[in-house]
Amino acid sequence: MPSGYYQFCPVAMAAETLSKRWTLVLLRELLAGSTRFNELRRGLPRMSPGLLSARLKELEAAGIVRAHGAAGETGPREYILTAAGRDLAPVIAAVGIWGQRWVGTDPSLDNLDPALLMWDMRRSLDAAAFPAGRSVVNFIFPDRPASQRNWWLIVKPEDGVDLCHADPGFDVDLFVTAELRSITAVWLGLATVKGEIAAGRIVADGDRALASRMQGWLGLSHFAGEPKQAV
């Protein structure tokens, strides 16, 4: 059977483009500032490259994204939101607020993904809260397989934040050993660093000043301030 709603209703017409699997989270990444294919893949680690490419082409055809740099040209291709794409910002924000308010805590924490969590934390971390020069924070998740266990945030207030999945070889200022569920809960605003440390689920070793300010510099989800509602 042909796909589509075949209704003149604007909601139905918008859903024709936006309701396909992965489209909303791809738009979330584009609105968050990712423009290159590899950046988008890091924000969508479970989306296949083929499907990502297909969805980008669909958004381009719909006038939501404009691709800069044709295949074969020097430099990576960039995907830039058009005015129509930027106009979706409050739509994506509203979906996120609804999810934070009404999706239960346990379902929110069932789909743990260290790659996505660390990418999001890198993006929202407050680099200005760190001392001048280079600071390195090593996050260690003992409950994950060896290939997902260690992540390094390299912070320079003047340059921003880099994320490494392989040891960058720098001295580490702060080691944060934690259950992945605990760090995810803190990032979502469902728990606090202080509370998780008290419960023994987060251990911070190294620079005491950095450890004491962790709640402030960690950088939470944009939706962390939205309280959960009883369903």
C-alpha positions as CSV (number, residue, x, y, z in Angstrom):
1,M,0.0,0.0,0.0
2,P,1.2,3.6,-0.6
3,S,2.6,5.3,2.4
4,G,1.4,8.6,3.7
5,Y,-1.6,10.1,5.4
6,Y,-3.3,11.8,2.4
7,Q,-4.9,14.5,4.6
8,F,-4.9,18.2,4.0
9,C,-4.4,18.8,7.8
10,P,-1.0,20.6,8.4
11,V,-0.2,18.2,11.2
12,A,-0.6,15.3,8.8
13,M,1.5,17.0,6.2
14,A,4.2,17.8,8.6
15,A,4.2,14.2,9.9
16,E,4.8,13.0,6.4
17,T,8.3,14.4,6.7
18,L,9.0,14.4,10.4
19,S,7.6,11.1,11.7
20,K,10.0,8.8,10.0
21,R,12.3,6.8,12.3
22,W,15.4,8.8,13.5
23,T,14.3,12.0,11.8
24,L,13.4,13.9,15.0
25,V,16.7,12.9,16.8
26,L,18.6,13.8,13.6
27,L,17.0,17.3,13.7
28,R,18.0,17.5,17.4
29,E,21.6,17.0,16.4
30,L,21.5,19.5,13.6
31,L,19.8,22.1,15.9
32,A,22.5,21.4,18.5
33,G,25.2,22.5,16.0
34,S,26.5,19.3,14.3
35,T,26.9,20.0,10.6
36,R,29.3,17.3,9.3
37,F,28.4,13.6,8.7
38,N,30.9,12.3,11.3
39,E,29.7,14.7,13.9
40,L,26.1,13.6,13.3
41,R,27.2,10.0,13.6
42,R,28.8,10.6,17.0
43,G,25.5,12.1,18.2
44,L,23.6,9.2,16.7
45,P,25.9,6.2,17.3
46,R,23.2,3.6,16.8
47,M,22.0,5.0,13.4
48,S,23.5,3.3,10.5
49,P,25.5,5.4,8.0
50,G,23.3,4.4,5.2
51,L,20.1,5.4,7.0
52,L,21.7,8.7,8.1
53,S,22.6,9.5,4.5
54,A,19.1,8.7,3.4
55,R,17.4,10.8,6.0
56,L,19.7,13.8,5.2
57,K,18.7,13.5,1.5
58,E,15.1,13.4,2.5
59,L,15.5,16.5,4.7
60,E,17.3,18.2,1.8
61,A,14.6,17.4,-0.6
62,A,12.0,18.8,1.9
63,G,13.9,22.1,2.1
64,I,14.8,21.6,5.7
65,V,18.6,21.1,5.2
66,R,21.0,22.5,2.6
67,A,24.1,20.5,1.8
68,H,27.3,22.5,1.2
69,G,30.2,21.0,-0.7
70,A,29.5,18.5,-3.4
71,A,31.0,15.0,-3.3
72,G,34.6,15.1,-4.6
73,E,35.2,18.7,-3.6
74,T,38.0,19.6,-1.1
75,G,36.9,19.5,2.5
76,P,34.0,17.7,4.2
77,R,30.4,18.2,3.2
78,E,28.3,20.3,5.6
79,Y,24.6,20.1,6.3
80,I,23.1,23.4,7.2
81,L,19.6,24.0,8.4
82,T,17.5,26.3,6.3
83,A,15.0,28.8,7.7
84,A,12.4,26.0,7.6
85,G,14.8,23.8,9.6
86,R,15.6,26.4,12.1
87,D,11.9,27.0,12.6
88,L,11.7,23.5,14.0
89,A,13.7,24.4,17.1
90,P,10.6,25.0,19.3
91,V,9.0,21.8,18.0
92,I,12.0,19.7,19.0
93,A,12.3,21.5,22.3
94,A,8.6,20.8,23.0
95,V,9.0,17.1,22.3
96,G,12.0,17.0,24.6
97,I,10.2,18.8,27.4
98,W,7.2,16.4,27.0
99,G,9.6,13.4,27.2
100,Q,11.3,14.7,30.3
101,R,8.0,15.4,32.0
102,W,6.0,12.4,31.1
103,V,8.3,9.4,30.3
104,G,9.0,7.5,33.5
105,T,12.4,7.6,35.2
106,D,13.1,3.9,34.6
107,P,12.3,3.9,30.8
108,S,14.5,7.1,30.6
109,L,17.4,5.2,32.1
110,D,16.9,1.8,30.3
111,N,18.7,2.8,27.1
112,L,22.2,3.6,28.3
113,D,24.8,4.6,25.8
114,P,28.2,5.9,27.0
115,A,29.2,7.2,23.5
116,L,26.0,9.3,23.3
117,L,26.2,10.4,26.9
118,M,29.8,11.6,26.7
119,W,29.2,13.4,23.3
120,D,26.3,15.2,24.9
121,M,28.3,16.0,28.0
122,R,31.1,17.4,25.9
123,R,28.7,19.7,24.2
124,S,27.1,21.0,27.3
125,L,30.1,21.1,29.7
126,D,31.0,24.5,31.1
127,A,34.6,25.0,30.0
128,A,34.7,28.5,31.7
129,A,34.5,26.7,35.1
130,F,37.9,25.2,34.6
131,P,41.3,26.8,35.3
132,A,43.3,28.3,32.5
133,G,45.4,25.8,30.5
134,R,44.5,22.2,29.9
135,S,42.5,20.0,32.3
136,V,41.8,16.4,31.7
137,V,38.9,14.4,33.2
138,N,38.9,10.6,32.8
139,F,35.4,9.1,33.1
140,I,35.6,5.4,33.9
141,F,32.5,3.1,33.7
142,P,33.5,-0.2,35.4
143,D,30.0,-1.7,34.6
144,R,30.6,-1.4,30.8
145,P,32.6,-3.7,28.5
146,A,36.3,-2.8,28.1
147,S,35.7,-1.1,24.8
148,Q,33.2,1.3,26.3
149,R,34.9,1.8,29.7
150,N,37.2,4.8,29.4
151,W,36.5,8.3,28.1
152,W,38.6,11.5,28.4
153,L,37.3,15.1,28.3
154,I,40.1,17.5,27.5
155,V,39.1,21.0,28.5
156,K,40.7,24.3,27.6
157,P,38.6,27.4,28.6
158,E,40.0,29.3,25.7
159,D,39.5,26.6,23.1
160,G,36.6,24.5,24.3
161,V,36.2,20.7,25.0
162,D,37.4,17.7,23.1
163,L,36.3,14.1,23.7
164,C,38.6,11.1,23.4
165,H,37.8,7.4,23.5
166,A,41.4,6.5,23.3
167,D,44.0,7.6,25.9
168,P,45.3,11.0,24.7
169,G,48.4,10.6,26.8
170,F,48.0,13.6,29.0
171,D,48.2,13.7,32.8
172,V,44.7,13.3,34.2
173,D,43.5,16.0,36.7
174,L,40.3,14.1,37.8
175,F,39.3,10.5,37.7
176,V,35.5,10.0,37.8
177,T,34.6,6.3,38.4
178,A,30.9,5.7,38.2
179,E,28.0,3.5,37.1
180,L,26.9,4.6,33.7
181,R,23.3,4.8,35.0
182,S,24.3,7.2,37.8
183,I,26.1,9.7,35.5
184,T,23.2,9.5,33.0
185,A,20.7,10.2,35.9
186,V,22.8,13.2,36.9
187,W,22.9,14.5,33.3
188,L,19.2,14.1,33.0
189,G,18.6,16.0,36.2
190,L,17.1,12.9,37.9
191,A,19.9,12.8,40.5
192,T,22.7,15.0,41.9
193,V,26.4,14.5,42.0
194,K,26.4,14.9,45.8
195,G,23.7,12.3,46.2
196,E,25.4,9.8,43.9
197,I,28.7,10.2,45.7
198,A,27.1,9.7,49.0
199,A,25.5,6.5,47.7
200,G,28.9,5.3,46.5
201,R,27.9,5.2,42.9
202,I,30.2,8.0,41.8
203,V,33.8,8.3,43.1
204,A,35.9,11.4,42.1
205,D,39.7,11.2,42.7
206,G,42.2,13.9,41.9
207,D,41.9,17.7,41.9
208,R,39.7,18.5,44.9
209,A,38.5,21.8,43.5
210,L,37.3,20.2,40.3
211,A,35.7,17.4,42.2
212,S,33.8,19.8,44.5
213,R,32.5,21.8,41.5
214,M,31.5,18.9,39.4
215,Q,27.8,19.5,39.6
216,G,28.3,23.0,38.2
217,W,30.7,22.2,35.3
218,L,29.3,18.8,34.3
219,G,26.8,20.4,32.0
220,L,23.3,18.9,32.1
221,S,20.7,18.1,29.5
222,H,18.8,21.1,28.3
223,F,15.7,19.4,29.8
224,A,17.2,18.6,33.2
225,G,15.2,21.4,34.8
226,E,11.9,19.9,33.9
227,P,10.4,18.0,36.8
228,K,8.9,14.5,36.2
229,Q,5.1,14.4,36.3
230,A,3.0,11.5,37.7
231,V,1.4,9.5,34.9
